[in-house]
Amino acid sequence: MHKYIKVSPNFHIILNKADRFRTELNIEFSSGGSYFEKDHQKGLTHLLEHSQLNATQKFSKKELNRLLFEKDIYRNASTSIMTEGITMSGHKDDFNEMLELILSFGFNPTIDQSIVDIEKQIVLREISDRKGNPGYRLSRFIYESVYEKGSKELLEVLGNEKIVEQADVASLMEIHKRILEESHFVISAVGGGVDEQKIINEVEKLSLRFDSSKTHPIDMDGQNKFLDFKYKPIVSDLAHEQSIIIMFMPCTVNFGNRAIRDIAWELLFSYPEGVFYKIMREELGLLYSIDGSFDESLQMLAVRMSGEIGNAKKLVEEASKI
């Protein structure tokens, strides 16, 4: 059974106690993603995430790695366009230690230049691998032909290699300071050994560092804007025998009726009985695959279809009929 506790306007606890040997802890920073970077910071949020789980004020990098290895404690972090998340999991008997570590990683990171320089090389390798990937290059070519500059879909979490190369501790801590000033913090604990009062006590102490009278806005959507087009064929020298067709369908959804989009998706596109899927794949054999997403800023349902390039025109014609 989930339990929600609001400690202050921007600190939230979610608990799900269970009779299990393992437990998992998570922190989500609502404004921790790359969407909130300034132009001179592109990639620094991702580099911060790489760098802030390597040491604490209590443990050096070597000591921390040994502790995690000996106790079989898992740690990881991730950066998305909108949020940053940190997770730890391990045996229920180590709950208190994991709680101390994850709060240290999130709110009091210990970062020195030697850690930044090591993580920097990993991030730069990821950027290099991405740029050499033909699928990525084709996707970028398509997105840049469809969306206006500044749209969420054009953001690259990995960032700019020149900015990453020049990163130092001060530039990362500037990012971290902004995240703490602008985010809501969702702290969750699931599994065995969850000490509810311990979490509340630690979070209450943390919340004293922040202006508890301020309720921070939560921007989880970002904005997308189309370039001016109704029908837009895009041909790239990277294209091969497969075509990808994306249809944007008006789908006005608000908080009160948002379940409609899930119902519509099930009726039209789900495997194996969705009307659209059944006709396009089972009866006409035009589709390799179909997936999609809903964009709240555009109020559009984006339906992504792939099939043989020789069938592209027919695929568009039949999809439009449906």
Buried (B, 14 or more C-beta within 10 A) or exposed (E): EEEEBEBBBBBBBBBEBEEBEBBBBBBBBBBBBBBBBEEEBBBBBBBBBBBBBBBBEEBEBEEBEEBBEEEEBEBEBBBBBBBBBBBBBBBBEBBEBBBBBBBBBBBEBBBEEEBBEEBBEEBBEBBEEBEEEEEBBBBBBBBBEBBEEEBBBBBBBBBBBEBBEEBEBEBBBBBBEBBBEBBBBBBBBBBBBBBEEBBBEBBEEBBEEBEEEEEBEBBEEBBBBBEEEEEEEBEEEEBEEEBBBBBBEEBEBEEEEEEEBEEBBEEBBBEEEBEBBBBBBEEBEBBEEBEBEBBBEBEBBBBEBBBBEEBBEEBBEBBEEE
